Amino acid sequence: MALSEHEEALLQQMEEALYAEDPRFASRIEKTKSRGLGRGRLVIGVVAAVIGLALVVFSAMSSSIWLGAVGFAIMVAGIVYAITPSKTKLAAVASDGTPKPRQGKAKAATAKQGTFMERLEERWEKRRRDQW
């Protein structure tokens, strides 16, 4: 069912407010939503599962147990590969909603200041200041 123009305008306003309020969260939601199962992964997984099943059937006809075990392993691996999402890392987002360039491990280690709790308290105080 299509949205009316008024509903589309409200949805657009809500999206803009979300990006303005918390661009990092909005970017993560957008990337997670678009990062579903890839067609390539699904096709490769199904092809591997079919090949594994064919090996299992062939091994049952030729009565070679080891070939059946290999076919079963290929079939399970193909199914697991097809149903698991790819593990792409999400990029950090600047306050204006644009992605930040990735830092190397050495830069990331020097960028951290203080303990986890101190950084958490700083973020909390910054949010409280921004809201008032």
C-alpha positions in Angstrom: 0.0 0.0 0.0 1.5 3.3 -1.1 1.9 6.2 1.3 0.0 9.5 0.8 1.9 12.7 0.1 1.3 13.8 3.7 2.7 10.6 5.1 5.7 10.7 2.8 6.4 14.3 3.9 6.1 13.2 7.6 8.4 10.3 7.0 11.0 12.5 5.3 10.8 15.0 8.2 11.4 12.1 10.7 14.4 10.9 8.7 15.9 14.3 8.6 15.3 14.8 12.4 17.0 11.4 13.0 20.0 12.4 10.9 20.2 15.8 12.7 19.9 14.3 16.2 22.1 11.3 15.9 23.8 10.9 12.5 26.0 8.0 13.5 23.0 5.9 14.6 21.1 6.8 11.5 24.0 5.8 9.3 24.3 2.5 11.2 20.7 1.7 10.7 20.9 2.5 7.0 24.0 0.4 6.5 22.5 -2.5 8.5 19.3 -2.4 6.5 21.1 -2.4 3.2 23.6 -5.0 4.2 21.3 -8.0 4.1 22.1 -11.3 2.4 23.9 -10.7 -0.9 22.7 -12.5 -4.0 26.2 -13.6 -4.7 26.5 -15.3 -1.3 23.1 -16.9 -1.8 23.9 -18.3 -5.2 27.3 -19.6 -4.2 25.8 -21.3 -1.1 22.9 -22.9 -3.0 25.3 -24.2 -5.7 27.6 -25.7 -3.1 24.6 -27.3 -1.3 23.4 -28.8 -4.6 26.9 -30.1 -5.4 27.1 -31.6 -1.9 23.7 -33.2 -2.2 24.7 -34.7 -5.6 27.9 -36.2 -4.0 25.8 -37.7 -1.2 23.4 -39.3 -3.7 26.3 -40.5 -5.9 28.1 -42.0 -2.8 24.9 -43.8 -1.8 24.8 -45.4 -5.3 28.5 -46.3 -5.3 28.6 -47.2 -1.6 31.6 -45.1 -0.8 31.1 -43.7 2.7 33.9 -41.2 2.6 32.5 -39.5 -0.5 29.1 -39.2 1.2 30.8 -37.6 4.3 32.6 -35.1 2.0 29.4 -34.3 0.1 27.5 -33.8 3.4 30.2 -31.4 4.6 30.1 -29.4 1.4 26.3 -29.3 1.6 26.3 -28.0 5.1 29.0 -25.5 4.4 27.2 -24.2 1.4 24.0 -23.7 3.4 25.8 -21.9 6.2 27.6 -19.7 3.8 24.3 -18.8 2.0 22.4 -17.9 5.2 25.1 -15.9 7.0 25.5 -12.2 6.2 28.8 -10.8 5.0 30.9 -9.3 7.8 31.6 -5.8 6.4 32.6 -3.3 9.1 30.5 -0.1 9.4 32.3 3.2 8.9 32.5 5.8 11.6 30.3 8.8 11.0 31.1 12.5 11.6 28.6 14.8 13.4 27.3 16.0 10.0 26.4 12.5 8.9 29.3 12.0 6.4 31.5 8.9 6.8 34.9 9.5 8.4 38.0 8.0 6.8 39.1 4.8 8.4 42.1 5.0 10.7 44.8 2.5 11.1 45.3 0.5 14.3 48.1 2.8 15.5 46.1 5.9 15.0 43.0 4.4 16.6 45.0 3.4 19.7 46.4 6.9 20.1 42.9 8.5 19.5 41.4 6.8 22.5 41.7 9.0 25.6 41.0 7.9 29.1 39.2 4.8 30.2 36.0 3.5 28.9 34.0 4.9 31.8 35.6 8.4 31.4 34.7 8.5 27.7 31.2 7.3 28.5 30.7 10.1 31.1 32.1 12.7 28.7 29.6 11.6 26.0 26.8 11.7 28.6 27.7 15.2 29.7 28.0 16.4 26.1 24.5 15.1 25.3 23.0 16.7 28.4 24.6 20.0 27.4 23.4 19.8 23.9 19.8 19.1 24.9 19.5 22.1 27.3 
